[in-house]
Amino acid sequence: MMRHGKKSKKIGYMISVVSEMYDIHPQTLRQYEREGLIVPSRSDGNTRLYTDDDLERLEMILSLTRELGVNLAGVDIILNMRDRMEQINAGMEKLFTYLAERFGEDFSNYENINEEALIRVKPSQIVKMQIEKKRSGSKSRGED
């Protein structure tokens, strides 16, 4: 969750406020920052400022560590996978938008079809096919 470019106009909470809100020691927050799990923005005076997005991420970290017993290395992996999945979902949304613009179809209703399928397809597009298996001879290796 890197911050680049323009400074946002979001409200930031100081480390002391966040530590009280979540009953966590400020050094723990600093450790999460050193580990790269959370990246608070900084004020002009270099004070850490935690945004609502940072707090949401902190809640996920605390849930994983406190409730599920996940160590920080595991938390890092889980958060990276979560971030990557969000990127993939954003890419899929862009793809559906492109396909809708390019081919003039509405792809928004595809999400509700075949909820558990890896690749969602309209039921009307599913075609049954029969595949004939080639019969293998009774020869096994070495009988030639």
N, C-alpha and C positions, 0 to 999 in steps of 0.2 A: 504494500500500500504506500508507494512512494509519492511524494508531493513534488511536482515540478512546475516551473513557470509561474504564472500569476498567483498571487496570494488570494485565498478565498475569503469571503466575508462571513464565514461561519463563526458561530460562537465557540470559543475555546475555554475549556476548564483547566485550571492550574492543577499541578500534580497533587497538591495537598487536598484539594476538593475531591479529586477522583479517588485518592486513597481512602478518604473518609466515606465516600459514597459506596465503595465496594469492599470496605473493611480489609484493605490490603496495604502493606507497608510501601512507602514511596520507593524504597530500594528494589522491591519486587518489580515495580513499574519500570524502573531504570534498567533492570536486568532484562525484562521483556524487550525493551528498546535495544539493548546491546545485542540480544539474540536475533533482532530483526523481526520479531513477531508483531510489533506495533511501532509505528513511526509517527509520533506526534509532530505537529507543526511547531514552529518557534516564533515567538514574538520578536520585536525589534531588539529587545533586551536579552534575547536568547532564552527566554523562559519557555518551558514545554507547555503547549496548549493542546488539549485533547478535544477533538470535535465529536459530534454525535456518531459519526462513522467509526472513529477510534474507539468510542465507548462500546459500540455494538461488537466490534472485533474483540475488545477486552472481555466482554461478557462471554463470547465464544471460547476464548482462552480459559477463563475461569471455570466455565462449565466443563470443559474437557479435562482440566487438571483436578478440580475439586470433586466433581461428581463421577467422572469416569476413570480417574487415576492415570491419565495419560501424561507421560513426561514431556519436557519441552521439545525434545527432538521429534516426538510423535505429533505434538501440536503443530510444529513447523511443517511437517509433511501434510497433515490434514488441511491446514490453512492454505498451503500452496495448491493442493488438489482442488480445494473449494474455489480459490481464485481462478484456477485454470478452467474449471467447469463453467464459471460465470463468463469467462472469455469465450469459451466454445459456444455457450448459449447465445451470447451477443452475436457471434459470427453466424450462427444458424438463423437468427432473426434477420440479419442483413441478407443472407442467402434467400430466405423466403420473400423478403421485400423485393430483391432483385428479380426473382423468378416471377413474382406477381406482376411487376412492371414489364418484364420482358415478354411473358406469355399471356398476360391478361387473366390470370386465374387467381382466385382467392385462396390462399394457403392457411388462413387463420384458423379454419375449422379442423385442420389436421391434428392439432394437439389432443383433441378429445377422442380421436379414433385410434383404436389399438393402443391404449395407454401403456401397456407393458412391453410393447414391441420395440426392438432396437431401431427398426426402420418402419415408420408409420406409412401405411398405404390405405387408400380408400377401399372398402370391401368390394366395390364394383370393379376395381382394377385388378383384383386377385384372379388369376387364371389357373385352373387346375391343369396339370400336365401329367402325362403318364411317361415314366422313364423306363425303358426296357433295359434290363441288365444283360450284358453280354455273358453268354455261358462260357465258362472257362472249361477247357478240356480236362480230362482226368489225369493228365500227365502232371507229375510233380517234378521238382528240380532233380536233375541227375538221371532222368529216365530217357533222355534223348538218344 
